[in-house]
Amino acid sequence: MPFLPADFIGGDLHWLLDFVVKDTTLRFSRVPVSATLPDGEEWDYQAGLEFSEEFEDGINPFGSTPSEHSVEITLHASLLVDVAGEIMKGYDLAAARGKLWLYEKNSKSAVLFLDGVVRSVEWGSIEEPITFSLEEVIADDAGLFPPPLAVIDRTSWPNAVEDVRGERYPWIFGAPGKAYSASAAVAYGYGSPAFLVDDTGGAQKLLIAGHHVAAGRVTLINDETGSVSATSLVTNDFDGRGHPIAWCDVASTGSGGGGAAEPDDKFFIKWHNYAGTEAAGVMMPDGTGMYGAGDVLRYMLSFSRLRIDHGRLAAAIPQLNQFRIDTAICCGPDERFTPWEWIEDHLSSILPVSWRISTGDQGGHYPVYWRFDATSHDAVANITATAEAHAADSINLHSEVVAGTAYRDGMASFSPRSEVANEFTLDFQGDFKDGAYWGRRTLTGDHALAAQDDSVGSNFYCHISRTRYRGPDNLPQTVSMELTTDVVWDEATATAVLSWMSRRHAIQSIFVSYIVDAEVACHLEPGDMLLVTDAELKFTEYLFMVEQITWRSDRFLGLDLRSLTDAARDMLGA
């Protein structure tokens, strides 16, 4: 929560900028002001800050990255520093950072809105201002995964066969490779590779994970011979650097004499064993396997260098853990990636979330879970538009706005029809060896198609959409959306992914914007639910989600809203 309503009773709002170059901090505002920041220190801010004095805080609807925080800034700094002269002395503006605060003078409340890097710096003579953009973007994640020393080399595994040197350790979540045939027997599926890292005779060790695992036994397959050890014992151990790993014995599945492994044998793991025990990779603190998408998300973000809002992340985890993740992260010797890249490619694409960078000195990146089941009871605010709601672009806000009133800003509209889809197919259970997908699920509004195959399910939202959106012949129109995932083996999760997609894409949303008194709406955040009453648009406590808030220094806020249409809940006509 950026501010409390009481913060806006009297007092002035000021945007503040901390401009940081190496060990020097310059502080600017539009006018001189002394401000107390959350650390308790009081600082003097000099006149010289010039920018739009508006800040957009929003979520990218089902986008895989947050809406980037960025503002264009002009600094009149000649009274504090000779920029051109300092640059010639090595004062590197290109490496500068900045923090943008909104300060309420009466309550002495300061909220951090942007903590980012300076880009596109321009300067001239001492009389000319500095111009730049201040940005906080995902591209600034400097973390890399897997860890740099989680690699097979002469230090970690001096007796590894030559073919596996340079390979990075696999990371295992859940139980990849565990799939069922029509007879309910565990079947097919190569979950992850295994590397021959100790070939000194006796027990030949196969590295199966770059961490300790919850699995006691796994199924080991030699792809050269087809030999299988269905109950291969797993040992949690440490490599030559003391890094935690897991290995299993070759168990007579090799192609050499007596079942010994040969250097060119290729081994794979199913994270399941035929003794009936499910195997799992990364462990939770209690020693059980990590399966939930929320827990996996938090684990991967622990390797990121981005600012993370750990409190809001923790709040989203229970909902996200309804989706089960089973996957192996494997990359080549020179293919490390940022944690965010993996999250964007594999989790954001299948989860009902948008990403946001929260405000506040403890703020940062976190997922906003989309509440498709939200009702009026979930609303945290209720706004009523004036009878002249459409006049927001012509009223004098300072003299004519009535406290607690909303003024519509522009026309209402629908989300793009190009986003509508009503038949969804997901290919999952991706085989690590050959890239094939063993599982497929479809949700459709075509009852005849659903009756033809057990992998196709009939869906109410798809049916409503297919009936409502018609083709040139005025017949029900099927609009398909197909996707694949490498992180799902569980059929219930595959169905859950398609289910939320049907509620997201089947029916268009309503967009509408309002300008409101900050005292009424300052506690709102993107993702919150609120009720809108607008006589002109015939809304009576109509449920919307806050998609974007525009913060201004004139004590008013802009709210961009999206309806959460639920055909089943609202019983809208087909």
N, C-alpha and C positions, 0 to 999 in steps of 0.2 A: 504494500500500500504506500504510494508516494507521499501523500499528505492526509491529514485528518480535516474534516469540515471546519473544525474550530480554528485551523491555521489560516482560514481565509476571512476571518472576521476582522476587517480593518487591515492596515498595513499595506506595504508595497511589495511587489514581486520584482526580483532582479535576476537576470541571467549572469552567471559568473564563469570566468574561464581561468583555469590554472594552466599556464603554458610552460612546459617543462623541457629544458634542454640540458642534458647531462645532470649536473648538480644544482642548476639554477632554475628557480620557479618565478615567473612573472605573472602577476594577477591583474585581470582586467574585468571591467564591467562597463555598461553604457554610461553610467555616471558614478562618481566616487561613492563607495559604500564600505562600511566595516561589517564583516559577516563572521558568524561563528559556525564552523563546520562540525560534522558529527564527531570528529576527534576531540572536540572541546576547545580547540584553538581559535582565537579571533584573528582575522587577517584583514588588512586594508587592500581593497581593490581599486585600481586607478581607472579613470575614464579612458576609453579607447576601443572598447569592444563594439563591433558593428556586425550584425547579422539579422536574419529575418525575424528573430525573436519568436519563432515557432519551431516546435520539435514534434515530429511524428513518431509515435510509439505504437507499433502495430504488429500483427502476425500475418505471415504469408499463408493464405488459406491452403492447407495441405501441401505447402511447398516444403522442399527438403532442407531448406536453409532459412534462418530468420530474416525478417525484413532488416536490411542493413541500416545501422544508425550512422547518419552522415549529415554534416552541416557545412555550409560555405561561410567562411569567416574572414573579416577584414579587421586588422589590428592597426591602430594608430599608436605606435610605440616610440615615437621619436624622443619623448621626454624621459624615457627609461633606458633606451639603448640605441646606439648607432649600429643598425643591423648590418649594413654593408661592411663597416669597419670590423665588427666582431667576426663576421664570416671569414674575412681575410686572416683573422687570428686563429681560425679553426673552430669557430662557433658553428656547429653543424645543425642548421635548421632542418635538414632533411631527416635527421634522426630524432626530431622532437616528438613529444607526446602531449596530449591535452586532456583535461577533465572539464566537462561542462556541467554546471550546477544550476538549479533553480532555487532561489533563496527568498523566503517570506520573512520580511523584516520584523513584523510585529511579533510573530511566534518564534522567531529565530530558528526556523526549520529550513534545512538545506538538504535537497535531494540530488544525488548524482544521477544524471541522465545519460552521459556518454563518457567513456574512458577509452580513448583510442589513440591512433597514430596520426601524425600530420603528413599529408600528401599534397603534391602539386603546389609547392611553395613558390611564390613570386615576390620579389622585392626590388626596390630601386634606391633612390637617394634617401638621405636622412629625413627629408620632408615627405616622402611617399610612404603609404601604408604597406604592411605585409598582407598578402592574401594567401589563403590555403584552404583545403578541406580537412575537416577532422572526422575520422572514420573509425568505426569498430566493426570489423568484418571477419567472417569465418576464415578467409584466406590468411589471416594473421596467425592461425594455429601453427605453432612451431614444434609441437610434439610429434613424434614418430612412433610407429608400432610395426612389428614387435620391438621389444627392447634391443638396443644395439649389440649386446653380447649374447643374445639368445640365438647362437649360431654354431654350427658344427665346424670346428677348426682344430688345430693341433693342441691348443690349450684345453679346450672343453672336452675333446674326445681324441686323444692322441692315437688311438688304435682304430679309428673309423676307417671304413673302406674309402678308397679315393673318390668313387663316384658320388658320394654324399657330402664331401667337404664343400663348405660354403652354403649348404642348405640352412634355411632358417627354421627354427623350431615351430611345429604346428601348435595352434591354440584351439582348444576344443570347448565348445559350449553345448550342453545337453548331450544327446546321443545320436549324432549323425550316422547314417547307414542303417538305422533301425527302421525296417519297413515290413509290412505284412503282405503275404500272398492271399489269394482268394480263400485258401484253406486255413487261414489264420496262422500259418507257420511263418516264422521270421524268414524273410527272403531278400534277395538281391541287395544292392546298395553298397558301394565302397565309400565309407565315411571319411577316411583321411589316410595319408601315407604313413609308413613306418620306415625309419632309416637305420641301417646296420652300422652302429656306432662303436661296437666292441667286437672285434673279430680275432681275439687272441686265443681261441680254443676254449673248451669247456662251455660255459654258458655264453652264447652269443646274444648280445643285447640289441634290441630294436627300440630306438627312441620313438615314442608315440605322442609326447606332449611336452611343451616347454614350461610346464608347471605341474604341481601335484594334482592328482585327479581323484574323484570320488569313486571311480570304477575299481572293483576288485578283480574282475576278469573281463576280457574282451574276446571278440572273434578275430583271429589272425588269418589272413589269406595270402598265399604266395601266388602272385599272378602268373609267374612263369610256369608253374607246375599244376596249379589248381588245388594244391594241398591246403587243408583248412585245420586250424586248431580252434575248436569252438569254445574252449574254456581256458584261454591263455591267461596265466597269472600276471597281474600288473604289480610293479614295484615302484613306489614313490621314492625318489632318490635325489642326488645332487650331481651336477656335472663337475668337470675339473675346476671351474671357477666358483663353485659353491652355489650355482644357480639351481633352483628346484626344477626337477624334470620327472617324467614318468617313463618307464621302459617295460617291455615284456620280453620273454625268452623266445628264441626262434621256434622252440618246441617241435623239433624234427620236421618242420615244414619246408626246409631248404631243399635245393635241387642236388646237393652234393651227397657224398657217401654218408649213410646213416642219418640222412635228413639234415645234414649241416648246410648252412647258408653259403651260397657262392656270391662273389662280389657283384655280379650282374642280376641277382634275384631282386624282384620288385615286390615289396610287401605293402599290404593295405589293411586297415582296421575297420571292422564294424563295431560300433560302440554299443554292443549287445552280446550276450553269450547265451548259448543254448541250454544252460543250466536254469534259465528262467529269470536271471537277474539282469535288470537294466543297468547298463554302464553309463557313466557320465563323466564329463571333463572337469572344467573349472569348478571349484568347491565354494559353497557358501561358508560363512564363519562357523556354522554348526557341523560342517563336514559333509553335508548333503550336496547333491549336484545343483548347479546353477542353470535353471531352465527359463525363468521369466524374462520377457523382453525388457522390462524395467530394470531388473538387476543387471542384465547384460549391458544395457545402455549406460548405467552408472559405472560399471566396471571399465568399459572402454573410455568413458570420459575421464577416468582417473589418470589416463596417460596423456590427456590433452593439456595444452598450455592456455586454453581459453578461460576467460572468467566463467565460472559455473555458479548458478544459484542453487546451492545444495539443498536448501529448505524446500523450494518449490519442486525441485527434481524428486526429492523424497516423497512429496505429496502425490506425485503422478505415478510413482512406481506400482502401487497396488492395482491400479487400472491397467497399466501396461503389462503386468505380470499375467493377465488373462491370456496373453499371446505367448506361446511356447517357442523357444528358439533352439534349434538343433543344427549346428554347423561347425565346420573346421575352417580356421583362418590359416591359410598357407600362402606364403609369398616367396618369390625367388630371391637370390642373393642381393640383387640391387633394386628390389621392388618394395622397400618399406613405404608406408603411407601414413598420413595423419589419421588419428582416430576419427576425426570428423568425416573424412572421406569415406571410411567404412560405414559409419552410421548413416550418412547420406545415401549411400548406394544400397544398403541392405536392411536398415531398420526403418528409416523415415518413409521409405517407399511402401511399406506394408502396414504401418501403424496409423491410427486415426489421430494424428498430432500435427500441430503447427509449432514452429520454434519461435521463441521470443528472447530478447535480451532485456531482462528486467531492470528497472531503475533502482537507485539506492546504492550506498557504499558496499553493501553485501550482495548486490545484484549480479546478474550474469545470465548465461545461456541456460534455458530449460525448456522442456516440452509442454505445450498446452494441450491437454487431452480434450478432444471434441466430445461434448456431451450430447449425443444424438437422442438420448432418453430424457433430456432436461424437460422440466415442466415449469409452470409459473411458481412453484414452491422453491425452485432453485434460483430465482431472480434475486439480485442483491440491490436493485434500485428500481424505481418506478417513476417515469417522467411523463409529463403531459404537455403536449404542444399547444401553443396559443391558437386562437381562431384564425389568426393571420400568420400561421406557422411558416408559410412560404416566404415571408418578408425578411428573412435573416440577412439577405444581401443588401437590404436597403435601410434597415433600422439603424439608429444610433445606439449601439450596444450600451455605452456608458450611461445614457440618460433614459433609455426606454425599456431595457430589460427588467422584468419583474423577477425578483428572487425566486428560484425554484422552477422557472419557466423554461421550456425548450422551444427553439425556433428552428424550423426546418431549413436546411441549407441545400437548396437545389431540389431536383425532382427525384421521385422514387424510381427504381429500375429493377430489372431482373438480372441475375447472373447470366453469362453467355450461354446460349443454347448449344454451342460447340462443346460445352462441358458435360452435356447430358449423355448418359449411357444407361442401358437397361439389360445388358447381358454381360456377365463378367466371368472370365476364365483365368484360373491360376495354375500354372505348371510348377510343381514343387518336388521334393525328394530328389534333389540334384546329385547325381552320382559323381564322386570326385574323380574317378578314373577317366571316364569318357565324356562327361558333361551331359549325359542323358538325364531326362526327368522322368522318374517312375510314377509320379502321382499327378493327377489332374482333377480339378474340381471346377464346376460351372454352376452359376446361379442365373436363372432366366425368368422372364415373364411369359414365355411361350410354354403353356402347359403340355402341348403335344410333344415338344422336344424333351421336356422333363420326363415324360413317360417312357422314353425310348432307352434310357441309360441310367444306371445307378449312380454314375458320377455327376449327373446333372440334377440340380434341385430347383424346384419352383419357388419363386420369391415374390412376396406381396408387392414390395416397392417396385420391382422390375415390371410386374404386371400392370400396376397403375401407370407407370411411365410409358410402357409399350402401347397402352390403350390411349393415353393422352396425346403422345407425340406421334403423328401419322405421316405417312409418305405421300408422294404425289397422287397415288391412287386412293387416298383417304383410308387406307388399311393400316392396322397397327404396325408400327415400325420398330424393328429390332436394331439397336445401335450397340455394337460389341466393343468391349475393352478387354484386351488380353495382356497378361504380364507373367513374368517368371520370378522365382525367388530361390536363392541358394541357402536360405537360413531356416527353412521350414521343412520338417518331415512329418509333423503331426497333422492328421486329417482334420481334427476339430479346429486347429488354428487356421488351416487353409480356409475352412468354411467361415470362420470368424472374420478373416481378412475380407473375403468377398461380401460378407454381410454388411460391414460398415461401409464398404465402397458403394453398395446399392443404395444406402441411405444418403450418401454424399452426392452421388451423381444422378440418381433417378429423376429428381424433381429440381427445377430451378429455384434459387433463393431470391428473396427480395432484398435489395440494397436501399438504404436511406440514411441521410446524414442530418445531424442536428447540431446547433450551437446552444450550449447550456451554461448556466452559472456554475463556476468552479466549486462553489460551496456545496452544491448539490451532488456533483459527480466526481469530485477529486479523489474519492476512494476507489473508483473503478479502475480495472486493468483490462487489457485485451484478453479475451476469453471469458470474461464475466457475462452472466445472463442478466437482462433487464427487461422490464415490461414497458411498452410504449402505448400511450393513448393519444390518438391524433384524429380529431373529428373529420378533418379534410380528407384523410386517407382511409377513413373508416376503421382505424385500428382501435380496438378496445382491449387494453392490457395484452397486447400482442407480444409474443416472446421473441426477443432478438438476442444475438450475441454481439458483444463489442469486438469489432475487428480492428479498429484503429482509434487512438486518441491523439488529437493535436493539442499540445500544450502551448499556451500563449501567455504573454506577460500582462495581458489586459484583464485577467481574472475571469476569463471565459475559456471553455474547452470545446473543441470540435469532436463529435462522436460519429464515427462511421460504423453502421450497424448492418448485420446480416441476419436474416430470419433463419430459424432452424425448423424448416418445414418437415412435418412428420405426417405422412398421409394416413398411417394407421391410427395415430393419436388424434389427429384433427378431423378424421373422416372426410377429407376433401373428396369432392366428386371426381370420378374418372373422366 
